[in-house]
């Protein structure tokens, strides 16, 4: 059996909100596998849904940058050890420079970005005396003038989001209702961290995992076997709505799904609006 450490218990508790002893029992029951431990706690009704984000722990900054013509937008993150350094002018300037490099140079992976910005970051480390790390980045180039991009950086600079959508008529791209909608959608993604735009984009493995969790939970609760599958399928449908951006309750009006807000804006400008995708970077998610 794998050794269960205090750190493993602590991390599971932070992820699930379950008690320390329950977390230890879960880890022992599944031989130390953290993902299976989450499922074990959920089956026993001791944990929050797996779709909840973990608590932010990393310090640093996520920045957004755009090309002069507005056709390319990017996010990039730079982490450090303390909030004091993260709020410093030199650190923030370097984080912005890295985001601009992503726009201008289009690095293909983390190694390529490290080659572009690594030496400058090392110089900053030597100057400030605190370790730093170039983190995740995302870049979106508009495929046409009919595309519009929304951005949002959370107030503490630890979460950044890009959302892009396509209009039927490019002439509407600059209209205020459209710009407002895309920013609101970016805020939605920042707050709720969806898995996909719609159900077609959800990983089938995640859906099957949810199904198994609720089948076992229903059985553990003594539900009749003939309705166990029905209960699980109902839970799966609820799960899809919670993790799909278009089906989620709108953050400003929870009785209304995001898809309805998009339809209302489209009607306002007499056009169509199709959300194509999004990117979300959270500093704590990289650690």
ZAKEPA-143343 format. One line per 8 residues: number of its first residue (from 1); for each residue x, y, z of C-alpha. Coordinates in steps of 0.5 Angstrom, whole numbers, m for minus. Last residue first. Layout:
<recs>
NUM) X/Y/Z | ...
</recs>
This chain:
<recs>
287) 3/49/m20 | m1/51/m26 | m8/51/m24 | m6/56/m18 | m4/61/m23 | m11/61/m27 | m11/61/m35 | m17/61/m39
279) m18/60/m46 | m25/60/m50 | m28/58/m56 | m33/59/m62 | m39/62/m59 | m44/64/m64 | m47/70/m65 | m53/71/m70
271) m55/78/m72 | m61/83/m71 | m57/87/m66 | m61/87/m60 | m63/80/m63 | m56/77/m62 | m56/80/m55 | m62/77/m53
263) m59/70/m56 | m53/71/m52 | m56/72/m46 | m61/66/m47 | m55/61/m48 | m52/64/m42 | m58/60/m38 | m63/65/m34
255) m65/64/m27 | m58/66/m25 | m58/73/m27 | m51/76/m27 | m47/70/m27 | m51/67/m32 | m53/60/m30 | m49/55/m34
247) m52/52/m41 | m48/56/m46 | m41/55/m42 | m42/47/m41 | m40/45/m34 | m46/46/m30 | m51/44/m35 | m47/37/m37
239) m47/35/m29 | m54/36/m29 | m55/31/m35 | m50/27/m31 | m54/27/m25 | m61/25/m29 | m57/19/m32 | m55/17/m25
231) m62/17/m22 | m64/13/m28 | m59/8/m27 | m60/7/m20 | m68/6/m21 | m68/m1/m22 | m63/m2/m17 | m67/0/m12
223) m64/6/m8 | m60/4/m2 | m56/10/m1 | m49/6/m3 | m53/4/m9 | m54/11/m11 | m47/13/m9 | m44/8/m13
215) m49/10/m19 | m47/17/m18 | m40/16/m18 | m40/12/m24 | m44/17/m28 | m39/22/m26 | m33/18/m29 | m37/17/m35
207) m38/24/m37 | m31/26/m35 | m29/20/m40 | m33/23/m45 | m29/29/m45 | m34/35/m46 | m34/39/m52 | m41/36/m55
199) m44/39/m49 | m43/46/m50 | m37/51/m50 | m33/46/m45 | m30/45/m39 | m33/51/m35 | m29/55/m30 | m34/58/m27
191) m32/65/m25 | m27/66/m30 | m31/63/m35 | m37/68/m34 | m32/74/m34 | m30/72/m41 | m38/72/m42 | m39/78/m39
183) m33/81/m44 | m36/78/m50 | m43/81/m48 | m41/88/m47 | m37/88/m54 | m43/85/m57 | m48/90/m54 | m43/96/m56
175) m42/95/m63 | m35/94/m66 | m37/87/m69 | m43/89/m72 | m40/90/m79 | m38/83/m79 | m45/81/m80 | m46/73/m78
167) m42/74/m72 | m37/69/m69 | m35/69/m62 | m28/69/m58 | m27/68/m51 | m20/70/m47 | m19/69/m40 | m14/71/m35
159) m14/69/m27 | m9/71/m22 | m9/79/m23 | m12/80/m17 | m18/84/m20 | m19/78/m25 | m17/79/m32 | m22/79/m37
151) m22/79/m45 | m27/79/m50 | m26/77/m58 | m30/78/m64 | m30/75/m70 | m33/77/m77 | m27/80/m79 | m24/73/m80
143) m20/68/m77 | m18/72/m71 | m12/70/m68 | m12/67/m61 | m6/66/m56 | m6/62/m50 | 0/62/m44 | 2/58/m38
135) 7/60/m34 | 14/63/m34 | 17/62/m27 | 20/67/m22 | 25/66/m16 | 26/72/m12 | 33/76/m11 | 30/82/m15
127) 36/84/m19 | 38/76/m20 | 31/74/m21 | 30/80/m26 | 36/78/m30 | 33/71/m30 | 27/73/m33 | 30/77/m39
119) 34/71/m40 | 28/66/m41 | 24/71/m45 | 24/68/m52 | 28/61/m51 | 23/60/m45 | 17/62/m50 | 20/56/m55
111) 20/51/m49 | 13/53/m47 | 10/51/m54 | 9/54/m61 | 11/61/m59 | 7/66/m63 | 12/71/m64 | 8/78/m64
103) 2/76/m59 | 6/71/m55 | 12/76/m54 | 6/81/m52 | 4/77/m46 | 12/76/m44 | 12/84/m44 | 6/85/m40
95) 9/80/m35 | 16/84/m35 | 12/90/m34 | 9/87/m28 | 15/85/m25 | 19/91/m26 | 13/95/m23 | 12/91/m16
87) 5/88/m15 | 8/81/m16 | 14/82/m12 | 10/84/m6 | 5/78/m7 | 11/73/m6 | 14/67/m9 | 13/69/m17
79) 9/67/m23 | 9/70/m30 | 3/68/m34 | 1/70/m41 | m5/71/m45 | m6/73/m52 | m10/77/m57 | m9/77/m65
71) m13/81/m70 | m13/88/m66 | m9/91/m71 | m4/94/m66 | m3/86/m64 | m6/85/m57 | m4/83/m50 | m7/80/m44
63) m3/79/m37 | m4/74/m32 | 0/76/m25 | 4/72/m20 | 3/69/m13 | 1/62/m13 | m4/59/m8 | m11/60/m11
55) m16/55/m8 | m18/49/m12 | m24/50/m17 | m31/46/m17 | m32/42/m22 | m31/35/m18 | m37/37/m14 | m36/38/m7
47) m34/32/m2 | m37/28/4 | m43/25/0 | m40/18/1 | m39/17/m7 | m36/24/m7 | m31/22/m2 | m29/16/m6
39) m29/20/m13 | m24/25/m10 | m20/19/m7 | m20/16/m14 | m17/22/m17 | m12/23/m11 | m9/15/m12 | m7/14/m5
31) m8/6/m4 | m16/7/m6 | m19/6/1 | m12/9/5 | m13/16/1 | m21/16/3 | m20/14/10 | m14/20/10
23) m19/25/7 | m25/23/12 | m20/24/18 | m18/31/15 | m25/33/14 | m28/34/7 | m27/41/3 | m26/37/m4
15) m20/40/m7 | m17/43/0 | m18/37/4 | m15/33/m2 | m9/37/m2 | m8/37/6 | m9/29/6 | m3/28/1
7) 1/33/5 | 0/29/11 | 3/23/7 | m1/17/6 | 5/11/4 | 2/7/m2 | 0/0/0
</recs>
